[in-house]
Amino acid sequence: MAVQYLTNTSLQLVFQAGTDMDTGKPILKYKSFNNVKTDATADKLFAAATAIADLQEHPLYNIVRRDQSEIRDGE
């Protein structure tokens, strides 16, 4: 049976830097933070992301957690 091992977590903050005049879609800018603790809870990541967003020029549009795992044979 295969087993999944969480190896890496990163946090990506998405900011709205404006609106495209032709399409009306938001212009997005991204900031990523690597080597986040893999056992960080959603509440802690949200608190960290909003604290960082308060220091930024553009408003926060979205918060993304990216987990990376290895899959190995569990035997």
N, C-alpha and C positions, 0 to 999 in steps of 0.2 A: 504494500500500500504506500502511496506517495504521501509525503509530508511537506507542508509549507512552512518556511522559516522567514519571518519578517527581518530584513537585513538593513533597511535604510528608509528614513522618512524625511520628506522635505515639506516646507510650507511655502505656498505661493500666494502672494497678495496681488489682486488685480485692481487697478485704479482706472477711473474714467478721466482721461486727459482732455476730453472735449467731445464734439459731435461732428461727424463728417457732413459737410454742407450739401454734398450731392445725394448721399443715400439716407441721411438722417440716423445712421447707425453710430453707436458710441465708438470713440477712439480709445483703445485700451492700452495701458502700460503695465508691465509685469515686474514684480520684484520677488526673487526666490531666496529662501533661507534653507541651506542644506544642513545635514547632520543634526536634525531635530531628534530628540529622544523618541525612540520607537514606541514607548509606552505612554506617551503624552496623550491626555484625554482631549476630547473635542472642546470641552469647556476651557481648558488651559490654553489650547491653541487659539481659540476664539479671543480670549482675554489678551494674549500676546499680540495677535493680529490687530485688534482694535487699538491697543496701546501704540503700536508702531504706526498705524494709519493716522493717528492723531498728530504725528510728527511730519506727515507728508503734505505736499502741496495740493495734490488732487484727491478727490473723495474716493473712498473705498467702494469698489463695485462688487467684488466677490473674494472669497477665501477658499483656497483649494489645498487639500492635504494629498500628498502623493506618497504612497507606500510602495516599496520595492521588496520583492520576496524571492527566495530561492526555493525551488522545488526539488526534493531529493527522494530517493528510495528510503522508506521508513524502516527497512529491515536492518 
